Amino acid sequence: MINFETKDMNLLYSILNLKLRDEFKDLDDLVNYYGKNKTEVLDKMEKAGYFYNKEENQFKRK
């Protein structure tokens, strides 16, 4: 289980990209599986300096 609320942002970034690469076809699948709000995840990552690249299915640094 991913703890979206308390993870170190660098660790969360790495885990999300690992899950997107190995287990989920896109961010929608990932957030639905974990029961999270996509907008909240995107906002949290954006505040930490990351954006979701849909074509590459991964988060990247701004």
mmCIF file of the N, C-alpha and C atoms, coordinates in Angstrom:
data_MODEL
# 
_entry.id   MODEL 
# 
loop_
_atom_site.group_PDB 
_atom_site.id 
_atom_site.type_symbol 
_atom_site.label_atom_id 
_atom_site.label_alt_id 
_atom_site.label_comp_id 
_atom_site.label_asym_id 
_atom_site.label_entity_id 
_atom_site.label_seq_id 
_atom_site.pdbx_PDB_ins_code 
_atom_site.Cartn_x 
_atom_site.Cartn_y 
_atom_site.Cartn_z 
_atom_site.occupancy 
_atom_site.B_iso_or_equiv 
_atom_site.pdbx_formal_charge 
_atom_site.auth_seq_id 
_atom_site.auth_comp_id 
_atom_site.auth_asym_id 
_atom_site.auth_atom_id 
_atom_site.pdbx_PDB_model_num 
ATOM 1   N N  . MET A 1 1  ? 0.841  -1.179 0.000   1.00 0.00 ? 1  MET A N  1 
ATOM 2   C CA . MET A 1 1  ? 0.000  0.000  0.000   1.00 0.00 ? 1  MET A CA 1 
ATOM 3   C C  . MET A 1 1  ? 0.887  1.244  0.000   1.00 0.00 ? 1  MET A C  1 
ATOM 4   N N  . ILE A 1 2  ? 0.506  2.231  -0.749  1.00 0.00 ? 2  ILE A N  1 
ATOM 5   C CA . ILE A 1 2  ? 1.228  3.493  -0.790  1.00 0.00 ? 2  ILE A CA 1 
ATOM 6   C C  . ILE A 1 2  ? 0.565  4.458  0.189   1.00 0.00 ? 2  ILE A C  1 
ATOM 7   N N  . ASN A 1 3  ? 1.348  5.041  1.075   1.00 0.00 ? 3  ASN A N  1 
ATOM 8   C CA . ASN A 1 3  ? 0.828  6.060  1.972   1.00 0.00 ? 3  ASN A CA 1 
ATOM 9   C C  . ASN A 1 3  ? 1.049  7.413  1.302   1.00 0.00 ? 3  ASN A C  1 
ATOM 10  N N  . PHE A 1 4  ? 0.062  7.898  0.603   1.00 0.00 ? 4  PHE A N  1 
ATOM 11  C CA . PHE A 1 4  ? 0.166  9.138  -0.156  1.00 0.00 ? 4  PHE A CA 1 
ATOM 12  C C  . PHE A 1 4  ? 0.314  10.353 0.756   1.00 0.00 ? 4  PHE A C  1 
ATOM 13  N N  . GLU A 1 5  ? -0.125 10.251 1.988   1.00 0.00 ? 5  GLU A N  1 
ATOM 14  C CA . GLU A 1 5  ? -0.139 11.403 2.875   1.00 0.00 ? 5  GLU A CA 1 
ATOM 15  C C  . GLU A 1 5  ? 1.191  11.666 3.567   1.00 0.00 ? 5  GLU A C  1 
ATOM 16  N N  . THR A 1 6  ? 1.953  10.642 3.896   1.00 0.00 ? 6  THR A N  1 
ATOM 17  C CA . THR A 1 6  ? 3.117  10.861 4.746   1.00 0.00 ? 6  THR A CA 1 
ATOM 18  C C  . THR A 1 6  ? 4.449  10.479 4.104   1.00 0.00 ? 6  THR A C  1 
ATOM 19  N N  . LYS A 1 7  ? 4.455  10.003 2.920   1.00 0.00 ? 7  LYS A N  1 
ATOM 20  C CA . LYS A 1 7  ? 5.716  9.598  2.294   1.00 0.00 ? 7  LYS A CA 1 
ATOM 21  C C  . LYS A 1 7  ? 6.589  10.805 1.983   1.00 0.00 ? 7  LYS A C  1 
ATOM 22  N N  . ASP A 1 8  ? 7.875  10.612 2.090   1.00 0.00 ? 8  ASP A N  1 
ATOM 23  C CA . ASP A 1 8  ? 8.831  11.587 1.584   1.00 0.00 ? 8  ASP A CA 1 
ATOM 24  C C  . ASP A 1 8  ? 8.546  11.761 0.093   1.00 0.00 ? 8  ASP A C  1 
ATOM 25  N N  . MET A 1 9  ? 8.531  12.991 -0.383  1.00 0.00 ? 9  MET A N  1 
ATOM 26  C CA . MET A 1 9  ? 8.124  13.252 -1.767  1.00 0.00 ? 9  MET A CA 1 
ATOM 27  C C  . MET A 1 9  ? 9.036  12.576 -2.793  1.00 0.00 ? 9  MET A C  1 
ATOM 28  N N  . ASN A 1 10 ? 10.320 12.503 -2.520  1.00 0.00 ? 10 ASN A N  1 
ATOM 29  C CA . ASN A 1 10 ? 11.215 11.817 -3.451  1.00 0.00 ? 10 ASN A CA 1 
ATOM 30  C C  . ASN A 1 10 ? 10.911 10.323 -3.494  1.00 0.00 ? 10 ASN A C  1 
ATOM 31  N N  . LEU A 1 11 ? 10.595 9.760  -2.345  1.00 0.00 ? 11 LEU A N  1 
ATOM 32  C CA . LEU A 1 11 ? 10.235 8.352  -2.287  1.00 0.00 ? 11 LEU A CA 1 
ATOM 33  C C  . LEU A 1 11 ? 8.883  8.117  -2.960  1.00 0.00 ? 11 LEU A C  1 
ATOM 34  N N  . LEU A 1 12 ? 7.923  8.999  -2.712  1.00 0.00 ? 12 LEU A N  1 
ATOM 35  C CA . LEU A 1 12 ? 6.612  8.884  -3.345  1.00 0.00 ? 12 LEU A CA 1 
ATOM 36  C C  . LEU A 1 12 ? 6.739  8.972  -4.863  1.00 0.00 ? 12 LEU A C  1 
ATOM 37  N N  . TYR A 1 13 ? 7.547  9.915  -5.329  1.00 0.00 ? 13 TYR A N  1 
ATOM 38  C CA . TYR A 1 13 ? 7.824  10.067 -6.766  1.00 0.00 ? 13 TYR A CA 1 
ATOM 39  C C  . TYR A 1 13 ? 8.358  8.753  -7.358  1.00 0.00 ? 13 TYR A C  1 
ATOM 40  N N  . SER A 1 14 ? 9.316  8.163  -6.691  1.00 0.00 ? 14 SER A N  1 
ATOM 41  C CA . SER A 1 14 ? 9.913  6.911  -7.173  1.00 0.00 ? 14 SER A CA 1 
ATOM 42  C C  . SER A 1 14 ? 8.913  5.758  -7.167  1.00 0.00 ? 14 SER A C  1 
ATOM 43  N N  . ILE A 1 15 ? 8.150  5.661  -6.085  1.00 0.00 ? 15 ILE A N  1 
ATOM 44  C CA . ILE A 1 15 ? 7.166  4.570  -5.976  1.00 0.00 ? 15 ILE A CA 1 
ATOM 45  C C  . ILE A 1 15 ? 6.074  4.715  -7.033  1.00 0.00 ? 15 ILE A C  1 
ATOM 46  N N  . LEU A 1 16 ? 5.567  5.935  -7.208  1.00 0.00 ? 16 LEU A N  1 
ATOM 47  C CA . LEU A 1 16 ? 4.526  6.144  -8.218  1.00 0.00 ? 16 LEU A CA 1 
ATOM 48  C C  . LEU A 1 16 ? 5.032  5.760  -9.608  1.00 0.00 ? 16 LEU A C  1 
ATOM 49  N N  . ASN A 1 17 ? 6.231  6.182  -9.949  1.00 0.00 ? 17 ASN A N  1 
ATOM 50  C CA . ASN A 1 17 ? 6.756  5.847  -11.270 1.00 0.00 ? 17 ASN A CA 1 
ATOM 51  C C  . ASN A 1 17 ? 7.005  4.354  -11.421 1.00 0.00 ? 17 ASN A C  1 
ATOM 52  N N  . LEU A 1 18 ? 7.453  3.698  -10.364 1.00 0.00 ? 18 LEU A N  1 
ATOM 53  C CA . LEU A 1 18 ? 7.630  2.245  -10.397 1.00 0.00 ? 18 LEU A CA 1 
ATOM 54  C C  . LEU A 1 18 ? 6.290  1.549  -10.638 1.00 0.00 ? 18 LEU A C  1 
ATOM 55  N N  . LYS A 1 19 ? 5.275  1.972  -9.894  1.00 0.00 ? 19 LYS A N  1 
ATOM 56  C CA . LYS A 1 19 ? 3.940  1.370  -10.054 1.00 0.00 ? 19 LYS A CA 1 
ATOM 57  C C  . LYS A 1 19 ? 3.374  1.645  -11.443 1.00 0.00 ? 19 LYS A C  1 
ATOM 58  N N  . LEU A 1 20 ? 3.558  2.871  -11.934 1.00 0.00 ? 20 LEU A N  1 
ATOM 59  C CA . LEU A 1 20 ? 3.053  3.204  -13.270 1.00 0.00 ? 20 LEU A CA 1 
ATOM 60  C C  . LEU A 1 20 ? 3.768  2.382  -14.338 1.00 0.00 ? 20 LEU A C  1 
ATOM 61  N N  . ARG A 1 21 ? 5.043  2.164  -14.171 1.00 0.00 ? 21 ARG A N  1 
ATOM 62  C CA . ARG A 1 21 ? 5.807  1.396  -15.153 1.00 0.00 ? 21 ARG A CA 1 
ATOM 63  C C  . ARG A 1 21 ? 5.463  -0.092 -15.113 1.00 0.00 ? 21 ARG A C  1 
ATOM 64  N N  . ASP A 1 22 ? 5.339  -0.648 -13.907 1.00 0.00 ? 22 ASP A N  1 
ATOM 65  C CA . ASP A 1 22 ? 5.235  -2.103 -13.760 1.00 0.00 ? 22 ASP A CA 1 
ATOM 66  C C  . ASP A 1 22 ? 3.830  -2.653 -13.567 1.00 0.00 ? 22 ASP A C  1 
ATOM 67  N N  . GLU A 1 23 ? 2.907  -1.848 -13.048 1.00 0.00 ? 23 GLU A N  1 
ATOM 68  C CA . GLU A 1 23 ? 1.622  -2.415 -12.647 1.00 0.00 ? 23 GLU A CA 1 
ATOM 69  C C  . GLU A 1 23 ? 0.380  -1.762 -13.246 1.00 0.00 ? 23 GLU A C  1 
ATOM 70  N N  . PHE A 1 24 ? 0.454  -0.498 -13.641 1.00 0.00 ? 24 PHE A N  1 
ATOM 71  C CA . PHE A 1 24 ? -0.745 0.212  -14.060 1.00 0.00 ? 24 PHE A CA 1 
ATOM 72  C C  . PHE A 1 24 ? -0.569 0.823  -15.436 1.00 0.00 ? 24 PHE A C  1 
ATOM 73  N N  . LYS A 1 25 ? -1.644 0.799  -16.229 1.00 0.00 ? 25 LYS A N  1 
ATOM 74  C CA . LYS A 1 25 ? -1.543 1.334  -17.594 1.00 0.00 ? 25 LYS A CA 1 
ATOM 75  C C  . LYS A 1 25 ? -1.522 2.856  -17.627 1.00 0.00 ? 25 LYS A C  1 
ATOM 76  N N  . ASP A 1 26 ? -2.075 3.490  -16.565 1.00 0.00 ? 26 ASP A N  1 
ATOM 77  C CA . ASP A 1 26 ? -2.044 4.953  -16.491 1.00 0.00 ? 26 ASP A CA 1 
ATOM 78  C C  . ASP A 1 26 ? -2.370 5.404  -15.069 1.00 0.00 ? 26 ASP A C  1 
ATOM 79  N N  . LEU A 1 27 ? -2.311 6.706  -14.851 1.00 0.00 ? 27 LEU A N  1 
ATOM 80  C CA . LEU A 1 27 ? -2.553 7.262  -13.520 1.00 0.00 ? 27 LEU A CA 1 
ATOM 81  C C  . LEU A 1 27 ? -3.975 7.004  -13.052 1.00 0.00 ? 27 LEU A C  1 
ATOM 82  N N  . ASP A 1 28 ? -4.931 7.017  -13.959 1.00 0.00 ? 28 ASP A N  1 
ATOM 83  C CA . ASP A 1 28 ? -6.320 6.735  -13.574 1.00 0.00 ? 28 ASP A CA 1 
ATOM 84  C C  . ASP A 1 28 ? -6.443 5.353  -12.949 1.00 0.00 ? 28 ASP A C  1 
ATOM 85  N N  . ASP A 1 29 ? -5.805 4.363  -13.542 1.00 0.00 ? 29 ASP A N  1 
ATOM 86  C CA . ASP A 1 29 ? -5.837 3.009  -12.984 1.00 0.00 ? 29 ASP A CA 1 
ATOM 87  C C  . ASP A 1 29 ? -5.221 2.971  -11.591 1.00 0.00 ? 29 ASP A C  1 
ATOM 88  N N  . LEU A 1 30 ? -4.096 3.653  -11.427 1.00 0.00 ? 30 LEU A N  1 
ATOM 89  C CA . LEU A 1 30 ? -3.397 3.649  -10.147 1.00 0.00 ? 30 LEU A CA 1 
ATOM 90  C C  . LEU A 1 30 ? -4.248 4.284  -9.053  1.00 0.00 ? 30 LEU A C  1 
ATOM 91  N N  . VAL A 1 31 ? -4.777 5.486  -9.301  1.00 0.00 ? 31 VAL A N  1 
ATOM 92  C CA . VAL A 1 31 ? -5.563 6.156  -8.251  1.00 0.00 ? 31 VAL A CA 1 
ATOM 93  C C  . VAL A 1 31 ? -6.864 5.405  -7.968  1.00 0.00 ? 31 VAL A C  1 
ATOM 94  N N  . ASN A 1 32 ? -7.474 4.814  -8.979  1.00 0.00 ? 32 ASN A N  1 
ATOM 95  C CA . ASN A 1 32 ? -8.685 4.026  -8.745  1.00 0.00 ? 32 ASN A CA 1 
ATOM 96  C C  . ASN A 1 32 ? -8.386 2.809  -7.888  1.00 0.00 ? 32 ASN A C  1 
ATOM 97  N N  . TYR A 1 33 ? -7.278 2.150  -8.154  1.00 0.00 ? 33 TYR A N  1 
ATOM 98  C CA . TYR A 1 33 ? -6.893 0.967  -7.380  1.00 0.00 ? 33 TYR A CA 1 
ATOM 99  C C  . TYR A 1 33 ? -6.699 1.320  -5.905  1.00 0.00 ? 33 TYR A C  1 
ATOM 100 N N  . TYR A 1 34 ? -6.029 2.438  -5.647  1.00 0.00 ? 34 TYR A N  1 
ATOM 101 C CA . TYR A 1 34 ? -5.743 2.839  -4.268  1.00 0.00 ? 34 TYR A CA 1 
ATOM 102 C C  . TYR A 1 34 ? -6.836 3.703  -3.644  1.00 0.00 ? 34 TYR A C  1 
ATOM 103 N N  . GLY A 1 35 ? -7.885 4.013  -4.415  1.00 0.00 ? 35 GLY A N  1 
ATOM 104 C CA . GLY A 1 35 ? -9.001 4.788  -3.883  1.00 0.00 ? 35 GLY A CA 1 
ATOM 105 C C  . GLY A 1 35 ? -8.628 6.229  -3.567  1.00 0.00 ? 35 GLY A C  1 
ATOM 106 N N  . LYS A 1 36 ? -7.780 6.812  -4.390  1.00 0.00 ? 36 LYS A N  1 
ATOM 107 C CA . LYS A 1 36 ? -7.331 8.186  -4.180  1.00 0.00 ? 36 LYS A CA 1 
ATOM 108 C C  . LYS A 1 36 ? -7.945 9.111  -5.209  1.00 0.00 ? 36 LYS A C  1 
ATOM 109 N N  . ASN A 1 37 ? -7.974 10.393 -4.877  1.00 0.00 ? 37 ASN A N  1 
ATOM 110 C CA . ASN A 1 37 ? -8.486 11.415 -5.773  1.00 0.00 ? 37 ASN A CA 1 
ATOM 111 C C  . ASN A 1 37 ? -7.351 11.858 -6.690  1.00 0.00 ? 37 ASN A C  1 
ATOM 112 N N  . LYS A 1 38 ? -7.541 11.720 -7.987  1.00 0.00 ? 38 LYS A N  1 
ATOM 113 C CA . LYS A 1 38 ? -6.497 12.039 -8.956  1.00 0.00 ? 38 LYS A CA 1 
ATOM 114 C C  . LYS A 1 38 ? -6.051 13.485 -8.845  1.00 0.00 ? 38 LYS A C  1 
ATOM 115 N N  . THR A 1 39 ? -6.994 14.399 -8.700  1.00 0.00 ? 39 THR A N  1 
ATOM 116 C CA . THR A 1 39 ? -6.660 15.826 -8.604  1.00 0.00 ? 39 THR A CA 1 
ATOM 117 C C  . THR A 1 39 ? -5.784 16.101 -7.388  1.00 0.00 ? 39 THR A C  1 
ATOM 118 N N  . GLU A 1 40 ? -6.089 15.467 -6.268  1.00 0.00 ? 40 GLU A N  1 
ATOM 119 C CA . GLU A 1 40 ? -5.290 15.659 -5.059  1.00 0.00 ? 40 GLU A CA 1 
ATOM 120 C C  . GLU A 1 40 ? -3.874 15.121 -5.243  1.00 0.00 ? 40 GLU A C  1 
ATOM 121 N N  . VAL A 1 41 ? -3.744 13.982 -5.888  1.00 0.00 ? 41 VAL A N  1 
ATOM 122 C CA . VAL A 1 41 ? -2.412 13.413 -6.144  1.00 0.00 ? 41 VAL A CA 1 
ATOM 123 C C  . VAL A 1 41 ? -1.625 14.332 -7.075  1.00 0.00 ? 41 VAL A C  1 
ATOM 124 N N  . LEU A 1 42 ? -2.260 14.788 -8.144  1.00 0.00 ? 42 LEU A N  1 
ATOM 125 C CA . LEU A 1 42 ? -1.582 15.690 -9.078  1.00 0.00 ? 42 LEU A CA 1 
ATOM 126 C C  . LEU A 1 42 ? -1.180 16.993 -8.399  1.00 0.00 ? 42 LEU A C  1 
ATOM 127 N N  . ASP A 1 43 ? -2.058 17.553 -7.567  1.00 0.00 ? 43 ASP A N  1 
ATOM 128 C CA . ASP A 1 43 ? -1.748 18.793 -6.851  1.00 0.00 ? 43 ASP A CA 1 
ATOM 129 C C  . ASP A 1 43 ? -0.577 18.601 -5.897  1.00 0.00 ? 43 ASP A C  1 
ATOM 130 N N  . LYS A 1 44 ? -0.595 17.509 -5.156  1.00 0.00 ? 44 LYS A N  1 
ATOM 131 C CA . LYS A 1 44 ? 0.493  17.222 -4.212  1.00 0.00 ? 44 LYS A CA 1 
ATOM 132 C C  . LYS A 1 44 ? 1.819  17.095 -4.946  1.00 0.00 ? 44 LYS A C  1 
ATOM 133 N N  . MET A 1 45 ? 1.819  16.371 -6.055  1.00 0.00 ? 45 MET A N  1 
ATOM 134 C CA . MET A 1 45 ? 3.049  16.192 -6.808  1.00 0.00 ? 45 MET A CA 1 
ATOM 135 C C  . MET A 1 45 ? 3.504  17.508 -7.434  1.00 0.00 ? 45 MET A C  1 
ATOM 136 N N  . GLU A 1 46 ? 2.557  18.306 -7.916  1.00 0.00 ? 46 GLU A N  1 
ATOM 137 C CA . GLU A 1 46 ? 2.909  19.588 -8.524  1.00 0.00 ? 46 GLU A CA 1 
ATOM 138 C C  . GLU A 1 46 ? 3.549  20.529 -7.500  1.00 0.00 ? 46 GLU A C  1 
ATOM 139 N N  . LYS A 1 47 ? 3.000  20.550 -6.290  1.00 0.00 ? 47 LYS A N  1 
ATOM 140 C CA . LYS A 1 47 ? 3.573  21.387 -5.233  1.00 0.00 ? 47 LYS A CA 1 
ATOM 141 C C  . LYS A 1 47 ? 5.005  20.980 -4.909  1.00 0.00 ? 47 LYS A C  1 
ATOM 142 N N  . ALA A 1 48 ? 5.325  19.714 -5.129  1.00 0.00 ? 48 ALA A N  1 
ATOM 143 C CA . ALA A 1 48 ? 6.681  19.213 -4.865  1.00 0.00 ? 48 ALA A CA 1 
ATOM 144 C C  . ALA A 1 48 ? 7.589  19.353 -6.083  1.00 0.00 ? 48 ALA A C  1 
ATOM 145 N N  . GLY A 1 49 ? 7.037  19.881 -7.192  1.00 0.00 ? 49 GLY A N  1 
ATOM 146 C CA . GLY A 1 49 ? 7.865  20.124 -8.373  1.00 0.00 ? 49 GLY A CA 1 
ATOM 147 C C  . GLY A 1 49 ? 7.821  19.046 -9.437  1.00 0.00 ? 49 GLY A C  1 
ATOM 148 N N  . TYR A 1 50 ? 6.756  18.246 -9.435  1.00 0.00 ? 50 TYR A N  1 
ATOM 149 C CA . TYR A 1 50 ? 6.609  17.171 -10.407 1.00 0.00 ? 50 TYR A CA 1 
ATOM 150 C C  . TYR A 1 50 ? 5.338  17.362 -11.231 1.00 0.00 ? 50 TYR A C  1 
ATOM 151 N N  . PHE A 1 51 ? 5.347  16.851 -12.446 1.00 0.00 ? 51 PHE A N  1 
ATOM 152 C CA . PHE A 1 51 ? 4.142  16.844 -13.269 1.00 0.00 ? 51 PHE A CA 1 
ATOM 153 C C  . PHE A 1 51 ? 4.004  15.455 -13.878 1.00 0.00 ? 51 PHE A C  1 
ATOM 154 N N  . TYR A 1 52 ? 2.759  15.107 -14.224 1.00 0.00 ? 52 TYR A N  1 
ATOM 155 C CA . TYR A 1 52 ? 2.491  13.806 -14.838 1.00 0.00 ? 52 TYR A CA 1 
ATOM 156 C C  . TYR A 1 52 ? 2.527  13.941 -16.350 1.00 0.00 ? 52 TYR A C  1 
ATOM 157 N N  . ASN A 1 53 ? 3.378  13.155 -16.985 1.00 0.00 ? 53 ASN A N  1 
ATOM 158 C CA . ASN A 1 53 ? 3.482  13.114 -18.437 1.00 0.00 ? 53 ASN A CA 1 
ATOM 159 C C  . ASN A 1 53 ? 2.667  11.913 -18.913 1.00 0.00 ? 53 ASN A C  1 
ATOM 160 N N  . LYS A 1 54 ? 1.502  12.193 -19.463 1.00 0.00 ? 54 LYS A N  1 
ATOM 161 C CA . LYS A 1 54 ? 0.578  11.132 -19.860 1.00 0.00 ? 54 LYS A CA 1 
ATOM 162 C C  . LYS A 1 54 ? 1.167  10.237 -20.959 1.00 0.00 ? 54 LYS A C  1 
ATOM 163 N N  . GLU A 1 55 ? 1.854  10.841 -21.933 1.00 0.00 ? 55 GLU A N  1 
ATOM 164 C CA . GLU A 1 55 ? 2.406  10.067 -23.049 1.00 0.00 ? 55 GLU A CA 1 
ATOM 165 C C  . GLU A 1 55 ? 3.452  9.060  -22.577 1.00 0.00 ? 55 GLU A C  1 
ATOM 166 N N  . GLU A 1 56 ? 4.223  9.432  -21.565 1.00 0.00 ? 56 GLU A N  1 
ATOM 167 C CA . GLU A 1 56 ? 5.259  8.541  -21.041 1.00 0.00 ? 56 GLU A CA 1 
ATOM 168 C C  . GLU A 1 56 ? 4.800  7.777  -19.803 1.00 0.00 ? 56 GLU A C  1 
ATOM 169 N N  . ASN A 1 57 ? 3.598  8.105  -19.318 1.00 0.00 ? 57 ASN A N  1 
ATOM 170 C CA . ASN A 1 57 ? 3.016  7.462  -18.145 1.00 0.00 ? 57 ASN A CA 1 
ATOM 171 C C  . ASN A 1 57 ? 3.971  7.494  -16.957 1.00 0.00 ? 57 ASN A C  1 
ATOM 172 N N  . GLN A 1 58 ? 4.468  8.706  -16.665 1.00 0.00 ? 58 GLN A N  1 
ATOM 173 C CA . GLN A 1 58 ? 5.338  8.857  -15.516 1.00 0.00 ? 58 GLN A CA 1 
ATOM 174 C C  . GLN A 1 58 ? 5.355  10.303 -15.038 1.00 0.00 ? 58 GLN A C  1 
ATOM 175 N N  . PHE A 1 59 ? 5.741  10.446 -13.776 1.00 0.00 ? 59 PHE A N  1 
ATOM 176 C CA . PHE A 1 59 ? 5.942  11.775 -13.228 1.00 0.00 ? 59 PHE A CA 1 
ATOM 177 C C  . PHE A 1 59 ? 7.358  12.209 -13.562 1.00 0.00 ? 59 PHE A C  1 
ATOM 178 N N  . LYS A 1 60 ? 7.496  13.510 -13.814 1.00 0.00 ? 60 LYS A N  1 
ATOM 179 C CA . LYS A 1 60 ? 8.800  14.090 -14.145 1.00 0.00 ? 60 LYS A CA 1 
ATOM 180 C C  . LYS A 1 60 ? 8.966  15.371 -13.356 1.00 0.00 ? 60 LYS A C  1 
ATOM 181 N N  . ARG A 1 61 ? 10.212 15.756 -13.186 1.00 0.00 ? 61 ARG A N  1 
ATOM 182 C CA . ARG A 1 61 ? 10.512 17.032 -12.524 1.00 0.00 ? 61 ARG A CA 1 
ATOM 183 C C  . ARG A 1 61 ? 10.234 18.166 -13.499 1.00 0.00 ? 61 ARG A C  1 
ATOM 184 N N  . LYS A 1 62 ? 9.746  19.274 -12.951 1.00 0.00 ? 62 LYS A N  1 
ATOM 185 C CA . LYS A 1 62 ? 9.490  20.470 -13.784 1.00 0.00 ? 62 LYS A CA 1 
ATOM 186 C C  . LYS A 1 62 ? 10.791 21.067 -14.222 1.00 0.00 ? 62 LYS A C  1 
# 
